[in-house]
Amino acid sequence: MRTLYIFLIASICMLSCSKDETNELIGDWQLVEVQSPQMMLNGRIELVSKDFRSENIMYSFISNNTLRVTGASHFAYEPGTYSYELIDSHATFKTSKGVIIENTDWVLGYREGLMVLDKSYVDGPQLLFEKK
């Protein structure tokens, strides 16, 4: 009986205590920085950062797989409504999570309190967001 009780408690904790990627993504995220590779005059590629905090660009991920982008226009997604889908592994990086936004796939990650949408695997940008 004691073994069954411990098993039930452990099972409940695994279900309720595990990190849910979808719930982590859902909510309002402010675009704070974009990092993109650029060819310099010396022929080297360097990562160039642009701060977007003052632009007040918000990405609102809604639980019905809808993304609402508001704020200033920028190069990634214009203000509007888009569909998104979380994927267990990104096609390029089998161990990474991904998100597809209107047929464009991004590697999805979290670091230092920020969400990162990353296309650097094809020399694209990294979009960094703070949760609001």
GUVOMI-420742 format. One record per residue: residue in three letters; residue number from 1; x, y, z of N, C-alpha, C in turn. Coordinates in steps of 0.001 Angstrom, whole numbers, plus 500000, padded with zeros to 6 digits. Layout:
<atoms>
ALA/NUM/X/Y/Z/X/Y/Z/X/Y/Z
...
</atoms>
This chain:
<atoms>
MET/1/500829/498807/500000/500000/500000/500000/500873/501256/500000
ARG/2/501923/501233/500819/502834/502387/500885/503501/502621/499534
THR/3/503902/501556/498840/504530/501666/497531/503568/502289/496528
LEU/4/502303/501882/496558/501301/502445/495661/501118/503935/495946
TYR/5/501089/504318/497205/500935/505710/497601/502105/506546/497078
ILE/6/503325/506066/497231/504511/506792/496755/504455/506919/495232
PHE/7/504046/505835/494555/503928/505857/493101/502913/506906/492659
LEU/8/501762/506981/493318/500730/507957/492955/501216/509388/493161
ILE/9/501874/509642/494283/502406/510987/494551/503435/511361/493495
ALA/10/504329/510431/493161/505359/510697/492154/504725/510961/490790
SER/11/503692/510203/490438/503017/510385/489151/502336/511740/489081
ILE/12/501673/512141/490139/501002/513446/490177/502022/514553/490038
CYS/13/503142/514440/490730/504181/515470/490655/504761/515545/489249
MET/14/504975/514398/488598/505518/514409/487246/504566/515117/486294
LEU/15/503274/514923/486454/502306/515558/485580/502184/517051/485857
SER/16/502174/517425/487114/501939/518825/487446/503214/519628/487608
CYS/17/504346/518981/487838/505582/519697/488095/506473/519809/486862
SER/18/506167/519051/485809/507033/519098/484637/506857/520420/483908
LYS/19/507925/520867/483274/507908/522116/482550/507169/521912/481236
ASP/20/506158/522686/480983/505370/522568/479778/505781/523673/478813
GLU/21/506383/523294/477700/506871/524265/476714/505755/525184/476223
THR/22/504576/524621/475994/503475/525433/475491/503108/526508/476496
ASN/23/502949/526134/477767/502590/527120/478783/503688/528162/478958
GLU/24/504932/527777/478757/506026/528735/478889/505980/529759/477753
LEU/25/505581/529330/476578/505524/530225/475424/504310/531147/475469
ILE/26/503186/530659/475981/501941/531434/475995/502132/532713/476801
GLY/27/501684/533826/476235/501742/535100/476929/502284/536196/476032
ASP/28/502553/537329/476653/503031/538510/475936/504542/538625/476082
TRP/29/505217/538773/474960/506679/538869/474913/507053/540144/474167
GLN/30/507892/540968/474791/508360/542191/474142/509691/541924/473446
LEU/31/509770/542305/472166/511022/542197/471436/511998/543207/472021
VAL/32/513127/542729/472543/514091/543626/473178/515372/543786/472371
GLU/33/515706/542775/471565/516965/542854/470825/516914/541910/469632
VAL/34/517581/542319/468570/517779/541451/467412/519270/541376/467161
GLN/35/519763/540162/467048/521171/539933/466731/521217/539284/465362
SER/36/521986/539875/464457/522062/539308/463113/523487/539375/462588
PRO/37/523874/538346/461837/525218/538331/461274/525310/539301/460093
GLN/38/526418/540037/460024/526622/540960/458916/528059/540865/458440
MET/39/528231/540966/457124/529556/540955/456521/530186/542321/456731
MET/40/531376/542341/457306/532089/543586/457551/533011/543889/456365
LEU/41/533555/545102/456333/534435/545508/455233/535673/544625/455122
ASN/42/536123/544073/456243/537310/543218/456224/536986/541784/455786
GLY/43/535730/541527/455415/535332/540206/454945/534876/539256/456042
ARG/44/535016/539662/457290/534580/538811/458406/533103/539023/458676
ILE/45/532472/537962/459134/531070/538054/459543/531034/538262/461045
GLU/46/530346/539303/461464/530214/539614/462884/528746/539726/463252
LEU/47/528458/539419/464510/527105/539518/465033/526843/540969/465445
VAL/48/525836/541566/464845/525481/542949/465127/524159/542948/465885
SER/49/524092/543722/466965/522883/543781/467800/522178/545115/467626
LYS/50/520851/545056/467651/520040/546271/467645/519036/546163/468777
ASP/51/518952/547214/469583/518043/547267/470725/516666/547741/470246
PHE/52/515620/546975/470589/514251/547305/470183/513360/547652/471377
ARG/53/513919/547824/472555/513103/548075/473757/512174/549277/473592
SER/54/512665/550344/472986/511856/551562/472873/510781/551460/471790
GLU/55/510843/550437/470955/509863/550272/469873/508535/549682/470365
ASN/56/508545/549058/471548/507342/548455/472141/506657/547469/471182
ILE/57/507454/546541/470644/506937/545506/469753/506601/544290/470605
MET/58/505344/543871/470556/504878/542758/471379/504468/541579/470505
TYR/59/504882/540390/470941/504445/539132/470351/503584/538451/471413
SER/60/502313/538289/471137/501388/537646/472073/501050/536259/471539
PHE/61/501609/535232/472201/501320/533845/471834/500078/533408/472608
ILE/62/499019/533052/471880/497741/532684/472466/497600/531168/472378
SER/63/496907/530566/473336/496826/529109/473432/496151/528436/472237
ASN/64/495436/529158/471414/494784/528554/470246/495686/528592/468999
ASN/65/496993/528644/469213/498001/528665/468143/497915/529914/467269
THR/66/497560/531019/467913/497520/532312/467246/498582/533211/467853
LEU/67/499317/533882/466991/500305/534876/467407/499806/536239/466959
ARG/68/499755/537179/467890/499372/538546/467566/500596/539427/467756
VAL/69/501000/540123/466690/502147/541028/466742/501615/542448/466713
THR/70/502040/543258/467691/501610/544655/467762/502837/545547/467930
GLY/71/502644/546826/467638/503732/547792/467801/504268/548228/466454
ALA/72/505488/548723/466476/506121/549263/465276/506402/548157/464261
SER/73/506454/548536/462997/506848/547599/461951/508324/547273/462112
HIS/74/508679/546046/461798/510077/545619/461827/510242/544497/460822
PHE/75/511443/544029/460615/511707/543111/459509/511179/541696/459699
ALA/76/510932/541238/460918/510533/539839/461114/509058/539634/460779
TYR/77/508174/540219/461553/506734/540081/461311/506087/541448/461494
GLU/78/505327/541848/460501/504584/543101/460575/503469/542945/461616
PRO/79/502950/544053/462163/501797/543936/463058/500670/543188/462360
GLY/80/500078/542241/463081/499012/541426/462504/498860/540131/463274
THR/81/498082/539215/462710/497802/537936/463341/498367/536813/462476
TYR/82/499029/535857/463129/499690/534755/462442/499364/533449/463165
SER/83/499523/532337/462460/499396/531033/463114/500791/530564/463518
TYR/84/500845/529758/464584/502111/529170/464989/501870/527743/465447
GLU/85/502947/526968/465435/502893/525582/465885/504205/525246/466576
LEU/86/504123/524696/467770/505312/524201/468455/505676/522844/467894
ILE/87/506957/522603/467728/507407/521295/467258/508431/520750/468248
ASP/88/508429/519431/468389/509310/518795/469368/510779/518908/469013
SER/89/511092/518818/467748/512492/518962/467360/512561/519745/466072
HIS/90/513543/520588/465986/513743/521399/464812/514391/520537/463740
ALA/91/514026/520737/462497/514527/519897/461400/516055/519889/461325
THR/92/516676/521010/461609/518127/521093/461525/518803/520560/462777
PHE/93/518217/520840/463923/518800/520429/465197/517817/519489/465881
LYS/94/518014/518217/465785/517057/517221/466255/516778/517319/467753
THR/95/517673/517918/468533/517461/517984/469979/516832/519299/470417
SER/96/516643/520234/469514/516115/521541/469883/514616/521624/469646
LYS/97/513944/522388/470477/512532/522697/470265/512446/523708/469132
GLY/98/511303/523775/468526/511118/524731/467458/509720/525285/467462
VAL/99/509531/526360/466725/508210/526935/466526/508133/527351/465064
ILE/100/507007/527025/464436/506767/527418/463054/505754/528548/463086
ILE/101/506135/529696/462545/505249/530852/462469/505008/531128/460988
GLU/102/503766/530927/460550/503399/531147/459145/504416/530515/458195
ASN/103/504641/529228/458353/505512/528440/457477/506999/528785/457565
THR/104/507399/529572/458533/508814/529858/458766/509195/529221/460088
ASP/105/510204/528354/460058/510562/527674/461293/511752/528336/461976
TRP/106/511648/528368/463301/512640/528974/464188/513048/527943/465238
VAL/107/514312/527974/465620/514725/527225/466798/514255/528047/467991
LEU/108/513629/527388/468958/513071/528060/470133/513928/527729/471341
GLY/109/514327/528753/472070/515124/528520/473264/514870/529578/474312
TYR/110/515397/529324/475489/515280/530249/476620/516652/530373/477250
ARG/111/517076/531605/477512/518347/531820/478194/518320/533137/478943
GLU/112/518849/533084/480145/518971/534277/480994/517668/535065/481071
GLY/113/516543/534368/481228/515250/535023/481373/514656/535525/480073
LEU/114/515277/535217/478950/514781/535665/477655/514334/534472/476820
MET/115/513348/534711/475959/512989/533722/474948/513751/534111/473683
VAL/116/514262/533097/472974/515025/533351/471756/514390/532595/470599
LEU/117/514064/533320/469535/513684/532712/468256/514906/532861/467369
ASP/118/515440/531728/466909/516774/531712/466318/516753/531139/464905
LYS/119/517298/531890/463959/517495/531406/462593/518972/531506/462215
SER/120/519849/531534/463195/521279/531672/462907/521838/530468/462172
TYR/121/521143/529339/462219/521603/528142/461517/521592/528340/459997
VAL/122/520899/529368/459502/520912/529728/458085/521366/531184/457924
ASP/123/522257/531620/458820/522773/532988/458829/521670/534020/458988
GLY/124/520605/533642/459679/519511/534563/459951/519651/535182/461329
PRO/125/518649/535935/461734/518711/536661/463000/518330/535789/464199
GLN/126/518647/536315/465354/518123/535821/466626/517271/536939/467195
LEU/127/516008/536615/467505/515102/537588/468113/515041/537275/469603
LEU/128/515309/538262/470455/515310/538066/471901/514136/538819/472506
PHE/129/513388/538129/473377/512163/538665/473976/512185/538564/475495
GLU/130/511551/539542/476145/511290/539492/477598/509812/539240/477801
LYS/131/509487/538372/478759/508069/538102/479064/507493/539276/479828
LYS/132/506303/539668/479472/505608/540788/480135/504444/540295/480936
</atoms>
